[in-house]
């Protein structure tokens, strides 16, 4: 599971000494004298020290995210007087060098620098290394939501901005389209928090800005409530959230916006009923890890058909997960559904499993399907990949093929 990262936002009210009409003057990386690539879309200005391709990819993502953000708010984007700014650096070292003296470094994630002058405000990011735990899309989506929201509503209720920022952190991007990841990384933790009772809505909706911290799990509770209002089957919940968002005041202080939202929820729903419904909805959700554990128990209990159903449910959350595809194939094989097993194995990236395991599983299954030439080839490949582990196992099957 990906480790969730919550960045503390820095509100910098002191003006900086210079600005450009099209966007803030970027900080030149210490180790570079190159001129950055400047890219502009309808709503974003991207300064890329990581090359034009990285800048274009970032711009495309941010413009798509803007549409996602505004699908909930329906703000008039034509009233935004300047583009939102994003700076991207080629690596973490350049990122740290650029921010040195501005914020405490090194940071572990991207940062949104919020100035009084919106033309100076910007997200600062870097291109993560291959296999880095940092998720570039999620981090940009998370930081970008604050940049977007504070333009229109500088002081929203804490639970709304925190909950929605975490909601958008769940965005997935394939380079063309965004979709929401329903394999919620936070689900097990949230279920633990609400194991005995639902959220204390009075406290959550009354929480002042800065109090919904990660250590206490209050940020997760804000996300859990937002996600329930957005996604539960009762349309009254999404209507309530839409009403709350539409009535946020761009000029009110945070306390006034918070109190107004609190009273609106109170007038619409009984807190005890809403809390219980939120908890019930979440407790019925099953995480990827829970489906895997269920399938493994069912296999151990000698019930491969039920295990296969559990692994299929896990694959709905992570369709390309190699180990899960293997577990599903193994369950199908034990259920004597050799065709299904063959289909699961065919989807697995060879690098996702230990050397020889995939070839051995395919070979044994192909033998059951009477595809003897394919079985022989895969079993020999398993033996070649790991003779100590698979040599003794493939020998009797190869003897039968002869």
C-alpha positions in Angstrom: 0.0 0.0 0.0 1.2 3.4 -0.8 2.1 5.5 2.2 -0.2 8.5 2.4 1.6 11.9 2.5 0.1 15.1 3.9 2.0 18.3 3.2 1.8 21.2 5.6 0.9 24.2 3.6 3.0 27.3 4.0 1.1 30.6 3.7 3.7 33.2 2.8 2.2 36.7 3.1 5.4 38.7 2.5 5.6 39.9 -1.1 8.6 38.8 -3.2 10.7 41.3 -5.0 9.9 40.5 -8.6 7.2 39.1 -10.8 6.5 38.6 -14.5 3.1 39.3 -16.0 2.8 35.7 -17.3 3.8 34.2 -14.0 6.3 34.2 -11.2 10.0 34.4 -11.9 11.3 30.9 -11.3 14.3 30.1 -9.2 17.2 29.0 -11.3 18.6 25.6 -10.1 22.0 26.1 -8.5 23.6 23.5 -10.8 22.0 24.7 -14.0 22.3 27.8 -16.2 19.7 26.5 -18.7 16.7 28.5 -19.7 13.5 26.8 -18.6 10.7 25.8 -20.9 7.6 27.9 -20.4 4.3 26.3 -21.3 0.8 27.8 -21.0 -2.7 26.4 -21.2 -6.1 27.9 -20.7 -5.6 27.9 -16.9 -2.0 27.0 -16.0 1.4 28.4 -16.5 4.2 25.7 -16.2 7.8 26.6 -15.8 9.8 23.4 -16.5 13.5 23.0 -15.7 13.0 19.3 -16.5 12.6 19.8 -20.2 9.7 20.5 -22.6 8.2 17.0 -22.5 7.9 17.0 -18.7 6.4 20.5 -18.8 3.9 19.5 -21.4 2.9 16.4 -19.5 2.4 18.4 -16.3 0.4 21.1 -18.1 -1.9 18.5 -19.6 -2.4 16.8 -16.2 -3.1 20.1 -14.5 -5.7 21.2 -17.1 -7.5 17.9 -16.7 -7.4 18.2 -12.9 -8.9 21.7 -13.2 -11.9 20.2 -14.9 -12.2 17.6 -12.2 -12.0 20.2 -9.4 -14.6 22.4 -11.0 -17.0 19.6 -11.7 -17.9 19.9 -8.0 -17.9 23.7 -7.7 -18.9 25.1 -11.2 -17.0 28.3 -10.6 -16.8 30.8 -13.5 -13.2 30.2 -14.6 -13.3 33.2 -16.9 -13.1 35.4 -13.8 -9.7 34.1 -12.8 -7.4 36.9 -13.7 -4.1 35.0 -14.0 -3.1 31.4 -14.7 -2.1 29.1 -11.9 1.6 28.5 -11.7 3.5 25.3 -11.5 7.3 24.9 -11.4 8.9 21.5 -12.1 12.5 20.5 -11.6 14.4 17.5 -13.0 15.3 15.9 -9.7 15.0 16.3 -5.9 18.3 18.0 -5.5 17.3 20.8 -7.9 14.0 21.1 -6.1 15.7 21.5 -2.7 18.2 24.0 -4.1 15.4 26.1 -5.6 13.5 26.3 -2.4 16.5 26.8 -0.1 15.9 29.9 2.0 12.2 30.0 1.1 11.0 27.0 3.2 12.7 24.5 5.5 14.3 21.9 3.2 14.6 19.1 2.4 10.9 18.4 1.9 9.5 14.9 1.3 6.7 16.0 -1.1 5.7 18.8 -3.5 4.7 22.1 -1.9 2.2 24.8 -2.7 3.6 28.2 -1.9 0.7 30.6 -1.3 1.5 34.3 -1.5 -0.8 37.3 -1.1 -0.2 38.0 -4.7 -1.8 35.1 -6.7 0.7 35.6 -9.5 3.5 34.6 -7.1 1.7 31.6 -5.7 2.9 28.3 -7.2 3.2 24.6 -6.9 6.8 23.5 -6.9 7.5 19.9 -7.9 10.2 17.6 -9.3 10.3 14.6 -11.6 10.5 11.5 -9.2 13.1 8.8 -9.9 12.0 5.5 -11.2 10.4 3.4 -8.4 10.2 6.4 -6.1 7.5 6.1 -3.4 6.3 9.6 -4.4 3.4 9.6 -6.7 3.7 12.5 -9.1 0.0 12.5 -10.2 -1.5 12.2 -6.7 0.8 14.9 -5.3 0.0 17.3 -8.0 -3.7 16.6 -7.7 -3.6 17.1 -3.9 -1.6 20.4 -4.0 -3.4 21.6 -7.0 -6.8 21.4 -5.3 -5.7 23.8 -2.6 -4.3 26.1 -5.3 -7.6 26.0 -7.1 -9.9 26.3 -4.1 -8.2 29.1 -2.4 -8.4 31.2 -5.5 -12.2 31.3 -5.2 -12.7 30.6 -1.5 -9.7 31.7 0.6 -11.1 30.5 3.9 -13.2 27.3 3.4 -14.2 25.0 6.3 -11.3 22.8 7.3 -13.2 19.5 6.9 -14.3 20.4 3.4 -10.9 21.5 2.0 -9.1 18.6 3.8 -11.6 16.0 2.8 -11.7 17.1 -0.8 -8.0 17.4 -1.1 -7.7 13.7 0.0 -10.5 12.8 -2.4 -8.6 14.2 -5.3 -5.4 12.5 -4.1 -7.1 9.3 -5.3 -7.0 10.4 -8.9 -5.3 8.1 -11.5 -4.0 9.4 -14.8 -3.0 7.4 -17.9 -1.7 10.4 -19.8 -5.1 11.1 -21.4 -7.9 10.7 -18.9 -8.4 10.9 -15.1 -10.4 8.4 -13.1 -10.9 7.9 -9.4 -9.1 5.1 -7.8 -11.6 3.0 -5.8 -8.8 1.0 -4.2 -8.7 3.5 -1.3 -5.4 3.2 0.4 -6.9 4.8 3.5 -9.7 2.3 3.9 -8.2 -0.1 6.5 -7.1 2.9 8.7 -10.5 4.5 8.4 -12.3 1.3 9.3 -10.1 1.0 12.4 -10.9 4.5 13.4 -14.6 3.9 13.1 -14.6 0.3 14.4 -16.8 1.1 17.4 -18.6 4.3 16.3 -19.0 6.7 13.5 -17.5 10.1 13.2 -18.2 12.8 15.9 -19.8 15.2 13.4 -20.2 18.1 15.7 -16.4 18.0 16.4 -15.4 17.3 12.8 -17.6 20.0 11.3 -16.5 22.5 14.0 -12.8 21.8 13.6 -10.8 25.0 12.9 -8.2 25.3 10.1 -5.0 23.4 10.9 -6.6 21.0 13.4 -7.4 18.1 11.1 -3.9 16.5 11.3 -2.6 13.2 10.1 -1.3 12.1 13.5 -4.8 12.0 15.0 -6.5 10.6 11.8 -8.8 13.6 11.7 -7.8 14.3 8.1 -9.0 10.8 7.3 -12.3 11.3 9.0 -12.9 14.5 6.9 -12.1 12.5 3.8 -14.4 9.6 4.9 -17.3 12.0 5.4 -16.7 13.8 2.0 -16.4 10.5 0.2 -19.6 9.2 1.7 -21.5 12.3 0.8 -20.2 12.1 -2.8 -20.5 8.4 -3.4 -23.3 7.0 -1.3 -26.4 5.8 -3.1 -28.7 8.3 -1.4 -28.9 11.4 -3.7 -29.8 13.6 -0.7 -26.1 13.3 0.4 -24.6 14.6 -2.8 -27.3 17.3 -3.0 -26.3 18.4 0.5 -22.6 18.6 -0.4 -23.4 20.5 -3.5 -25.4 23.0 -1.5 -22.6 23.4 1.0 -20.0 24.0 -1.8 -22.3 26.5 -3.6 -22.8 28.5 -0.5 -19.2 29.0 0.5 -18.5 32.7 0.8 -15.4 34.1 -1.0 -15.2 37.0 1.4 -16.0 35.3 4.8 -13.5 34.3 7.4 -12.9 30.6 7.9 -15.0 30.6 11.1 -18.0 32.1 9.4 -17.8 29.7 6.5 -17.4 26.8 8.9 -20.4 27.8 11.1 -22.6 28.4 8.1 -21.8 24.9 6.8 -22.3 23.4 10.2 -25.8 24.9 10.5 -26.8 23.9 7.0 -25.9 20.2 7.7 -27.7 20.3 11.1 -30.8 21.7 9.4 -30.7 19.0 6.7 -29.8 15.8 8.6 -29.8 14.4 12.1 -26.1 14.1 13.1 -26.6 10.7 14.8 -28.3 9.3 11.7 -25.7 10.7 9.3 -22.8 9.5 11.5 -24.2 5.9 11.7 -25.0 5.9 8.0 -21.4 7.0 7.2 -19.9 4.3 9.4 -22.2 1.6 8.0 -21.3 2.5 4.4 -17.6 2.4 5.1 -17.6 -0.7 7.2 -19.2 -2.6 4.3 -16.3 -1.7 2.0 -13.6 -4.4 1.5 -10.1 -3.3 0.7 -7.7 -5.0 -1.7 -5.7 -6.5 1.1 -8.9 -7.8 2.8 -9.9 -9.6 -0.4 -6.5 -11.2 -0.7 -6.6 -12.4 2.9 -10.1 -13.8 2.3 -9.0 -15.6 -0.8 -6.0 -17.1 0.9 -8.1 -18.4 3.8 -10.6 -19.9 1.4 -7.8 -21.7 -0.5 -6.5 -23.0 2.8 -10.0 -24.2 3.7 -10.2 -26.1 0.4 -12.7 -23.8 -1.3 -11.0 -22.6 -4.5 -14.3 -21.5 -6.1 -14.9 -19.0 -3.3 -11.2 -18.0 -3.4 -11.5 -17.3 -7.1 -14.4 -15.0 -6.4 -12.4 -13.1 -3.8 -9.4 -12.8 -6.1 -11.6 -11.5 -8.9 -12.9 -8.9 -6.5 -9.4 -7.9 -5.7 -8.6 -7.6 -9.4 -11.4 -5.2 -9.8 -9.5 -2.8 -7.6 -6.0 -3.6 -9.1 -6.6 -5.2 -12.5 -2.9 -5.6 -13.4 -1.5 -6.8 -10.1 0.7 -9.8 -11.0 0.6 -11.7 -7.7 -3.2 -11.5 -7.6 -3.5 -12.7 -11.2 -1.3 -15.6 -10.1 -3.5 -16.4 -7.1 -6.6 -16.2 -9.3 -5.0 -18.6 -11.8 -4.0 -21.0 -9.0 -7.6 -20.9 -7.6 -9.0 -21.5 -11.1 -6.6 -24.4 -11.6 -7.6 -26.0 -8.3 -11.3 -25.5 -9.3 -10.4 -27.3 -12.5 -11.3 -24.3 -14.6 -8.1 -24.6 -16.7 -9.2 -22.2 -19.4 -9.8 -19.4 -16.8 -6.4 -20.2 -15.2 -4.7 -19.9 -18.6 -6.3 -16.5 -19.1 -5.2 -15.2 -15.8 -1.6 -16.4 -16.4 -1.5 -14.8 -19.8 -2.0 -11.3 -18.2 1.0 -11.5 -15.8 4.1 -9.6 -16.4 6.9 -12.1 -16.0 8.9 -9.7 -13.8 6.0 -9.6 -11.3 6.8 -13.1 -10.0 9.9 -15.0 -8.8 12.0 -16.5 -11.6 10.4 -19.7 -13.0 7.1 -19.5 -11.0 5.0 -18.2 -13.9 6.4 -20.7 -16.4 5.8 -23.6 -14.0 2.2 -22.5 -13.3 1.5 -22.1 -17.0 3.2 -25.4 -17.9 1.2 -27.4 -15.4 -2.0 -25.8 -16.5 -1.2 -26.3 -20.2 -0.6 -30.0 -19.4 -4.1 -30.1 -17.9 -5.4 -28.5 -21.1 -3.5 -31.1 -23.2 -1.4 -28.4 -24.8 1.6 -30.6 -24.5 4.0 -28.7 -26.7 3.3 -25.4 -24.9 3.5 -27.3 -21.5 6.9 -28.8 -22.4 8.3 -25.4 -23.4 7.1 -23.6 -20.3 8.2 -26.4 -17.9 11.7 -26.4 -19.5 11.8 -22.6 -19.1 10.9 -22.9 -15.4 13.7 -25.4 -15.0 16.1 -23.2 -16.7 15.1 -20.2 -14.7 15.4 -22.0 -11.3 16.7 -25.5 -11.6 16.9 -26.1 -7.8 13.3 -25.2 -7.2 11.6 -26.5 -10.4 13.9 -29.2 -11.7 12.4 -31.9 -9.4 8.8 -30.7 -10.0 8.9 -30.6 -13.8 10.7 -33.9 -14.3 7.6 -36.2 -13.7 5.4 -34.0 -15.9 7.9 -33.9 -18.7 8.2 -37.7 -18.4 4.4 -38.0 -19.0 4.6 -35.7 -22.0 7.1 -38.0 -23.7 
